[in-house]
Amino acid sequence: SIVGLSFCGAGQSSWKSHRTQTVRFAFSMAAQEWLTSHGYQILSNRGQGGSSWASFQAVETSKGDFFVKTSRRPVDAMFRGEALGLEALKAAGGVCVPRVLHYGEVRGGSFII
């Protein structure tokens, strides 16, 4: 038993949750590193919840605010189709669609900005 990790609540095993939080943090960091390497200064990063397959964050930068999704799934299974679909909806016009800034894969998962 690992003592001192309590991400799941009292009485529940916390190691798996800690590992999941650590992995999602790594994907979030990869997205933030991409932003900073492309001239965006990170001003704040706030978790926005998630689902069983993705985590969501609001990232405030010097060039605007962005919504970041991260997942343990590969980019082809998770975000490539979403990015292409959003781009197709935007091209069709008629509705306001967020612009996909970037999507990518990192070891063990992926992200979309």
C-alpha positions as CSV (number, residue, x, y, z in Angstrom):
1,S,0.0,0.0,0.0
2,I,1.3,3.5,-0.8
3,V,0.8,6.0,2.0
4,G,0.1,9.7,1.4
5,L,-1.6,9.5,-2.0
6,S,-5.3,10.3,-1.9
7,F,-6.6,11.2,-5.3
8,C,-9.6,8.8,-5.2
9,G,-11.1,9.6,-1.8
10,A,-11.0,8.0,1.6
11,G,-10.7,4.2,1.7
12,Q,-10.0,3.8,-2.1
13,S,-6.9,2.6,-3.8
14,S,-5.0,5.7,-5.0
15,W,-2.0,4.4,-6.9
16,K,-3.9,3.9,-10.2
17,S,-5.4,7.4,-9.9
18,H,-2.0,8.9,-9.1
19,R,-0.4,7.2,-12.1
20,T,-3.3,8.4,-14.4
21,Q,-2.9,12.0,-13.0
22,T,0.8,11.8,-13.6
23,V,0.4,10.6,-17.2
24,R,-2.2,13.3,-17.9
25,F,0.0,15.9,-16.4
26,A,2.8,14.8,-18.8
27,F,0.4,15.2,-21.8
28,S,-0.6,18.6,-20.5
29,M,3.0,19.6,-20.2
30,A,3.6,18.5,-23.8
31,A,0.8,20.7,-25.0
32,Q,2.2,23.6,-23.0
33,E,5.7,23.0,-24.3
34,W,4.3,23.1,-27.8
35,L,2.6,26.5,-27.1
36,T,5.7,28.0,-25.5
37,S,8.0,26.8,-28.3
38,H,5.7,28.6,-30.8
39,G,5.8,31.9,-29.0
40,Y,2.8,31.6,-26.6
41,Q,3.6,32.6,-23.0
42,I,1.5,30.6,-20.5
43,L,-0.2,32.8,-18.1
44,S,-2.5,30.3,-16.4
45,N,-3.7,26.7,-16.7
46,R,-6.9,25.5,-15.1
47,G,-8.3,22.0,-15.1
48,Q,-11.8,21.8,-16.6
49,G,-12.7,18.2,-15.7
50,G,-12.7,15.2,-17.9
51,S,-14.1,11.9,-18.9
52,S,-13.0,8.3,-18.8
53,W,-10.9,8.9,-21.9
54,A,-9.8,12.5,-21.8
55,S,-8.9,15.5,-19.5
56,F,-9.8,19.1,-20.3
57,Q,-7.9,22.3,-19.4
58,A,-8.3,26.0,-20.1
59,V,-4.9,27.6,-20.9
60,E,-4.6,31.4,-20.9
61,T,-1.7,32.6,-23.0
62,S,-0.2,35.9,-24.1
63,K,-1.9,35.4,-27.5
64,G,-5.3,34.3,-26.3
65,D,-7.1,31.5,-24.4
66,F,-7.1,27.9,-25.5
67,F,-8.9,24.7,-24.7
68,V,-6.6,21.7,-24.3
69,K,-7.7,18.0,-24.3
70,T,-5.3,15.2,-23.3
71,S,-5.7,11.5,-23.5
72,R,-3.8,8.2,-22.9
73,R,-5.0,7.0,-26.3
74,P,-2.9,7.5,-29.5
75,V,-3.5,10.6,-31.6
76,D,-5.0,8.5,-34.5
77,A,-7.6,7.0,-32.2
78,M,-8.4,10.1,-30.3
79,F,-7.7,13.5,-31.9
80,R,-6.8,13.3,-35.6
81,G,-10.5,12.6,-36.5
82,E,-11.7,15.3,-34.2
83,A,-9.3,17.9,-35.7
84,L,-10.3,16.9,-39.3
85,G,-14.0,17.0,-38.4
86,L,-13.7,20.5,-36.9
87,E,-11.7,21.8,-39.9
88,A,-14.5,20.4,-42.2
89,L,-17.2,22.0,-40.2
90,K,-15.4,25.3,-40.2
91,A,-14.9,25.1,-44.0
92,A,-18.6,24.4,-44.5
93,G,-19.5,27.6,-42.7
94,G,-22.8,28.4,-41.0
95,V,-21.7,27.6,-37.4
96,C,-19.0,28.9,-35.2
97,V,-16.3,26.2,-34.9
98,P,-13.1,26.5,-32.8
99,R,-9.8,26.5,-34.8
100,V,-7.5,23.6,-34.1
101,L,-4.1,25.0,-33.3
102,H,-2.3,21.7,-33.1
103,Y,-2.7,18.1,-32.2
104,G,0.1,15.7,-31.4
105,E,1.3,12.5,-29.9
106,V,3.6,12.0,-27.0
107,R,4.9,8.8,-25.4
108,G,1.9,7.1,-24.0
109,G,-0.8,9.5,-25.2
110,S,-1.9,12.5,-27.2
111,F,-3.3,16.1,-27.0
112,I,-5.2,18.6,-29.0
113,I,-5.1,22.4,-28.7
